[in-house]
Amino acid sequence: MLNMRYAAGHKQQTNEKILRAAGRLFRQRGYAATGVDAVMASANLTPGGFYSHFRSKGSYWRRRLTPSFVRRAASTQSSSAN
């Protein structure tokens, strides 16, 4: 059996490619008009690979938005403390 291991960091790099491609397409087309197949094509990856990184399009969206909400909340808290 052929052992096809990926280099360290490969999964993280692929994940970042998906995040960038999806973010770009969501900004251009909107969330509802952007499918997983389009995101993966834009990232030059196969559609099935999406599900190795995210459970669904919605789980991607939550992961993408969470850092923004955290930053915004921290900014709001620091502003109100001053």
N, C-alpha and C positions, 0 to 999 in steps of 0.2 A: 504494500500500500504506500502511496506517495504522501509524504507529510508536507502539506502546504502551509507552513506557518508564515504569518506576516511579521514584518519588522515591528519592534517596540514602537508604540505610538501610532501605528497605522489606523487603528480604530478611531482614535481621537482625531487624527487628520481627516479621515473620511467623514466623521461626524461634523467637523467644522466646514467641510465642503458643502455638506447638505444644508447646514444652517445658513451659510452665505447665499447659496443658490435659492433657497426658499425665501429668505428675507428679501432678496432682490425681486423675485417674481411676485411676492405678495404686495410689495410696494408698487410694482408696475401694473399688475392685473387685479389685485385684490385677493383676499383670502379665499372667498367662495369660488372664484374663477380659476384658481390654481390647483391642479391635481398633483398627486404624488408622482405620477409618471412624468409630468412636465418638470417638476423639481429635480428628479433624478436625471432626466435627460440634460438639464442645464448644468448639473454637477458632473456630467459624463460618467454616470453610474447606472447600474441596472435597477429597474423599479423594485424588484424584490428585496434588494439590499436595504431599502428604507426601513424595513421592519426589523432589521438587525440592530437598528439604532433608536427607533421610536415605535411605540405600540400603535400609534395612529397619527393622523394629521393633527388631531386635537392635542395629543401629548407633545408633539413638536411645538405647537403654538404656546402651550403653557410653559414649556421649558424656555422658549425664546423670550416670552414676556416677563417671566419671574425676575430676572436681573434688573429689568427696567423699573418694575414696581418697587423692588427693594431700594434701588438708587433714589427713586422719587420719594419714597417714604422717608429715607434717611435725610434727604435734602429738606423735606418739609419739617421734620423734627428739629433739625439744626437751625432752621430759619425761625421756628416758633420759640426756640430756646433763647434766641438773641433778643 
